[in-house]
């Protein structure tokens, strides 16, 4: 038995996959989740031990990402968010360091949005792994780079040149942002954006738990630290929850996610208009408000605060979503086709992968939402592709069990008397030196 500390921000797409791993690992190990106060309450409700940060509050974290508009790849917006993150992380680093000194974990598994937890662990000789629910954001040596509007593969010399230029632009932007806050980031344990081998310093050099499907990705050459687990999800128990009642014909779920409050009402209005224009289709809209109470009703339109993706997506004929990892994986697992309307960050890249695989179509204009829904509902190819994925790909993965196998192998290597148990910094250096080009499958195997 080992002792594991999990670290995640409060956003569902980051926290819930990590909690799903923790729920499995706590069977064999002692574990605690270090997160914000609101997320700590959800963690305890999920049957796990939690420690609430006193420096990284929910309101402060939400303020960093919940601007009036999407950040996308705008350097000014990204710099603003990085400035907010750096300010918040100064106190968090000291707080988490004190926690590590008292709790003495054998392993820290931190969401990719909380790399400072990994730096704190590394500097104390504690092993650090990264959990990453959106693998397309990880830089690779092939395929279109992320954060450039959702590029799809382009073959031949023109494609290779385009992608090389894109990777250069992404690296230059990240390096410039690091230079802008170099002193503060160095003090947090990040002297550079990239390690000497070219891998990203914000991710663990030893193990990155990629919580997605390699079959969905464009890249084939991943850093050696990357281990594809398949997606992880946690079914939350909302008191009094009942799935929305379905209509007599086609049923469509529309969700805008939880990180775009500036967009929620605009999407709600578009869905209501689509429902009025297509009275034979039932539309359900949710903004993912787990503790919310707002509802609205029309003849074939229903707004509810929350729909449980993991159990209820399979009830729908089509889902319209923002290409967040939680909902896209729920659709793939259930074999339900989608329309995507990406809003920010890596959602454009996730959308491109779904469209390329034949699992979704892209909504370009909300004014045409109703017509796009009707066309997608009539598509046999969308239904066939997603059902085939659900039957033949999704069952091959079990992220919590794969993570448990990796952790068991790690704990065995570091057991007293084990000849294959170098100190954690030595393991990290060895992994960093070797950290490129896994086999194309990227499957999770103990190493």
Secondary structure as GFF3:
##gff-version 3
##sequence-region A 1 447
A	DSSP	beta_strand	3	7	.	.	.	ID=ss1
A	DSSP	alpha_helix	12	25	.	.	.	ID=ss2
A	DSSP	beta_strand	30	35	.	.	.	ID=ss3
A	DSSP	alpha_helix	37	45	.	.	.	ID=ss4
A	DSSP	beta_strand	50	52	.	.	.	ID=ss5
A	DSSP	alpha_helix	58	65	.	.	.	ID=ss6
A	DSSP	alpha_helix	75	103	.	.	.	ID=ss7
A	DSSP	beta_strand	107	111	.	.	.	ID=ss8
A	DSSP	alpha_helix	115	123	.	.	.	ID=ss9
A	DSSP	beta_strand	127	132	.	.	.	ID=ss10
A	DSSP	three_ten_helix	135	137	.	.	.	ID=ss11
A	DSSP	alpha_helix	156	180	.	.	.	ID=ss12
A	DSSP	alpha_helix	182	187	.	.	.	ID=ss13
A	DSSP	beta_strand	208	210	.	.	.	ID=ss14
A	DSSP	three_ten_helix	214	216	.	.	.	ID=ss15
A	DSSP	beta_strand	226	228	.	.	.	ID=ss16
A	DSSP	beta_strand	250	255	.	.	.	ID=ss17
A	DSSP	alpha_helix	261	277	.	.	.	ID=ss18
A	DSSP	beta_strand	281	286	.	.	.	ID=ss19
A	DSSP	beta_strand	296	297	.	.	.	ID=ss20
A	DSSP	beta_strand	301	304	.	.	.	ID=ss21
A	DSSP	alpha_helix	309	312	.	.	.	ID=ss22
A	DSSP	three_ten_helix	313	315	.	.	.	ID=ss23
A	DSSP	beta_strand	318	321	.	.	.	ID=ss24
A	DSSP	alpha_helix	325	334	.	.	.	ID=ss25
A	DSSP	beta_strand	338	340	.	.	.	ID=ss26
A	DSSP	alpha_helix	347	357	.	.	.	ID=ss27
A	DSSP	beta_strand	360	362	.	.	.	ID=ss28
A	DSSP	three_ten_helix	366	368	.	.	.	ID=ss29
A	DSSP	alpha_helix	369	377	.	.	.	ID=ss30
A	DSSP	alpha_helix	380	392	.	.	.	ID=ss31
A	DSSP	three_ten_helix	394	396	.	.	.	ID=ss32
A	DSSP	alpha_helix	399	413	.	.	.	ID=ss33
A	DSSP	alpha_helix	424	433	.	.	.	ID=ss34
###
